[in-house]
Amino acid sequence: MPVSHRPDFAAFRQEYAVDRHAHGSKLKDHFMWPTVNQEDLSGPKLMLLLLNARGRLAPPAFAAVDYEGLWIGKATKGLHPEFLHYHTMIMHGATNAEEYGKLIHWESHPDAEEWVRTRRQLLPGDALLVLEVQERLMKFLVDCCHQILHEIPPDVMISDEYPVQPEPTLKTDSDASGFVSLAVITAEAPYKRPAGLDLWHLLYVLEARMSAAGDHIWSLREDPAYFSEQFRESRPSRRDASRHQW
């Protein structure tokens, strides 16, 4: 396992570009599994997030995330996807094992080519890389679980004797303002379940902005000192604007 954070960048700096383009990278693992490294997974939280997310959701939920993780390797020619023309492989939205990774010829489905163009599905070469990433990552996580729960036989571990437990909650690393920093969000994102469009969160943000605007208007009306302060702050910008107009 690579030692440092983002081993794909380290592999890019270490190898000569000519050798990588001609023969493929000798450090393919660094490009395929950039999130699997000792520096990140030896921390107190990321390994738990990875186990929780991958253990509770099926592989199709992570197809897009795992594909995006390959972009450094593809851009630097460290990874060479196999090419199969006129075919699409189903990765996103599959609901069972028969659909996931299914190969469809463009002539057998009217939308197969459009799915690739709009990135709703993947070309076979890219999809095979994603499947390879997921197969090895799941084996790694299963081996970790066997090591942690070594007192429980593997066949008993997945039986009804040990039912699925409710999802635990982990303490968020919020700063003094009570919000989680962007650095923490960025570091944890590859190890958590993919985030969808949270309309309720957007609604809360809009309500907060509307409430702040209402307070601002009310203060302008009722507080002369606040009105004077806001007026003084707006004057220079208006003067500059009029100067630019001349």
N, C-alpha and C positions, 0 to 999 in steps of 0.2 A: 504494500500500500504506500502511495506517495506520502512524503513527510509534510510538505508545505501546503498552504492554502492555494487554491487555483493551480493545480499541477499542469493544466493545459497551457497556461501562459509560460510556465517554467520550461515545458517541453519545446514550445515555440522558440524561446530564446536559446535553448541549448543546442538544437539541431541546425545544421546548415540547410538553407531553403532548397538548394539544388538536390541534395540527397532525399529530402522529404518529398519533393515533387516527383522525382523519378521512380522511387522505390516504395513510397509510403513511409509513414513514420515508424521508427523502431520503438517509439514510446506511445503506441496506439492506446494503451490503457489510460494514459494521462488525458488524452483527448476524449475518450469514451465515457469516463467516469470522473469528471472534474470535481464533483461534490464529495467523492469518497477519498478522504485523505486524513492523516493522523491529526493534523492541526485542528481541523474543524470537529471531527467526530470524537476527539478525546475531551472536548468540553462537557459541561454539565447538562446541556440542553439539546443540542442539535441531533444527537443520536436518538434520543427519546422522541423527538419530533418526527424523524425519519421512520422509525419503527411504527409509530402510531399512524402516520398517514398511509404508508404502504401496506400496513396490515389491515386497514379498515376499508380501503377503496380498491376496486379492481384495476388492472393495468391500463384499460382504455382511458381512465381519468387522468393518467400521467403521460399519455402519448405526446401531447403538445409540449409539455415541460421537458421531457427527455429529448425531444427533437431539438428544441431551442438550445439545450445544453451542448449540442454537437457543433454549434456554428463556428467556434474557433478552429476546431479540427478541419471542418470543411473549407473554411475560408483560407487556411494556410496550407491546404493540400495534405494535411496530416491524416485525413480520412478520405478514402476513395469509395464512394457508394457504387455498387454494381448498377448497371443500366439495363433496363428492360423496357423497350418502347411499347407504346399503345396499351399500357396496363396501369391500373390504379390499385393500391392496396388499402383496404378499409382499416383504419386505426381509431378514428374519432367517432364516438357515439355507438360503438358496438356494445350490445347487451349480453352476449354470450360468447363462449369460446369458439363456436363455429363461425361467427361473424368476424371476430377479431383476427386481423391478418389475412382476411379473405382477398384473393386476387381476382380482379375483374378486368376483362378486356373491354376496351373502349367501344367496340362494336356491339357488345352484349348489354350495354346500359347507356341510355342517351345522355346521362349527366356525368359519366365517369371521367371524361376529360376535363369538364368544367370543375369538378371537385379538386383536381390537381391545380388548376390555374388559380382558383380562389383559395387554395391551401386548406380546404375543408378536409381533404385526405392527402395521402402522401404517395410519391413515386415508390415503386418496389424497393429500389436501392436504399433510400432513406428509411423506409419502414423496416427493412431488415436490420439496419443499424439500431433503430429504436428497440426492436425485439431483443437484440443481443444485449443492449444496455439493461433492459428490464429483467431478462433471464438471469444474468450474472448478479445483478443487484439483489434480486429476491433470494437467490441462493446464499449470498453473503448475509442477508438479514436472518434467514432461517437458521444458518449455522450459528449466528450470534445468539439467537434465542435458545438453541440447544445448549450452547455453552453456559448461558446465564441460568437456565432451568435444567441443569444437568442431572438433577435428582429425579426428574420426571421422564419416563420413557417417551420417545417421540410419538408413538402411536396413541398413547394415552393423552398426550398433550392436546391433540386435536379432537378428542372424543367429547361426548356430552358430560363427562366428569368435570371438565374445565370449560364451562360456557363462556361466551363472549361477554366481557365486562363493559359497562358504560364508559364512554370516552372520558378520560381524565382531563382536568384543566390545569394548565401550567401557569405559573405566575409570570406576568408580563414585565419586561425590563423597561419600565417607564422612567422618564427623567423627572426633574423637580416640578415641571409644569403638569405632570400627570399624563403626558402623551408619550407614545413609543417613538424613539428616534428613527429617522430614515435609515441610518446605518444598521440598526437592529432588524428592521423590516427587510432590508436587502439581504442581510446575512442569513436570515431564517427562511426566506421565501423558497429556495430550492428544496428544502427539507419538509415543508408543510404541504397540506392538501392544496391543490390549485384554487386560487380565489376567483369566485365568479362575480358577476355584477350585483352588488348589494344596493338595491334601490332604497331600502329603508335607511341605510347609512347616508345616501345622498339626500334623502328627505330630511334627516336630522341636520345635515349641514345647511340646507336651504332654510330650514326653520330658524337655525341659529343666526344666519346672516340677516334674515328678515327681522328677527327680534333686535339685533344690533342696530339695524337701520332705523327701526322704530324708536329705540332709545336715543339715537343720535338726533332724530328730528324733534323728539320731545325735549331734549336738553337744549337744543337751539331755541326753542320757543320759551322755555321756562327759566333757563339759567343765563342771565346776561353775561356773566364772566365766561361761560363756555362758548357762547355766541361770539364774543369778542376775540377769544383765542382762535377759534376756527376761522374767523374772518381775517385775522392777521396772518395765519398760515396760508391762506389762499391768495392773498394779495400779490406776493412775489411771482407766483406762477402766472397770474393774469397779466402782470406787467411785462413779464418775459414774452408771453404770447402776443401781446399787442406790439411789442418791439419787433418781433419776428414778422408780424404782418406788414409793418412799415418797411 
